[in-house]
Amino acid sequence: MTEHGYSAADITVLTMADAARRRPGMYFGVGPGDPSLATRVLCTVVGHAFHPATKVAASHAAHVVADITADLAFAVTDDQADLPTGQGMPRLGYEKSLLTPDRWSSAAAAAVSTRTSVEVWRDGRGFRQTLVGLRPVEPPRAFSAPTGAGTRVEYVLDPDFFGTASITTALADLDIHGPDCRDAVGLGEVVVRDHRTQGGPAEYRYT
């Protein structure tokens, strides 16, 4: 029997964008062709905003708003920001974007989107950036920031990637916590607004 010797040539290193598109189940829990994939992307981004990296905020402390604007389009806004205090440019993450590893779920969602808009602000300083996939189309640009701190990421999911999948209309049954959440109810809240309904958005609240 001839043994195969492995070398660096046998190893394929995937970028975040490649990994999310080739193996979406690693990030969103379901694979390509699953009709719930678009909904799982929404839940993953919202759930991570509500259960962020410990250096961003405590679990269940953030106030998160998700706005669903189309079957494959949504935005998520929270009151936390990776943007440091002081002057200068913000810390950059994947592909030199505003999506840092502390926002890995947002980066994975951007990877399966045709267009993503990111805004981050704190202490009167704000930066915004547009991405195609996970690649920025320009460096972060300063803008006149609102008060407080926050992050808003708006996604247009790739219809070629998602096929017939769309974000569910059964929003009252969304699981924004996931199987690993063991925390007691905190001070934060998640609001999901579905703008696809006639007569104004339908609103759902979770804690």
JORAFEN-V562959 format. One record per backbone hydrogen bond with DSSP energy under -0.5 kcal/mol. NH is the residue of the N-H (numbers start at 1). CO is the residue of the C=O. If there is no record, write none. Layout:
nh=[NH/NH]
co=[CO/CO]
//
This chain:
nh=[3/5/6/10/11/12/13/14/19/20/21/22/23/26/27/28/29/29/34/37/40/41/42/43/44/45/46/47/48/49/50/51/53/56/57/60/61/64/64/65/66/67/68/68/69/69/70/73/74/75/76/77/78/79/93/94/96/97/100/103/104/107/108/109/110/111/112/112/113/114/115/116/117/118/119/120/121/122/123/124/124/125/126/127/128/129/131/132/133/135/136/136/137/138/141/143/145/145/150/151/152/153/154/155/156/157/158/159/161/162/163/165/166/167/171/173/174/176/181/186/188/189/190/191/192/193/193/194/194/195/195/197/200/202/204/206]
co=[1/3/4/7/8/10/11/12/15/16/17/18/19/23/24/24/24/25/31/34/36/37/38/39/40/41/42/43/44/45/46/47/102/53/53/50/58/62/189/77/191/75/66/193/67/73/73/70/155/67/153/65/151/63/97/99/93/94/98/100/101/103/104/105/106/107/108/109/110/156/156/131/154/129/152/127/150/125/148/146/148/122/143/120/141/118/116/135/131/132/95/134/130/130/128/126/124/143/121/78/119/76/117/74/115/72/112/157/158/158/159/162/35/71/169/170/171/174/178/207/60/62/206/64/204/66/191/192/202/68/193/194/197/194/192/190]
//
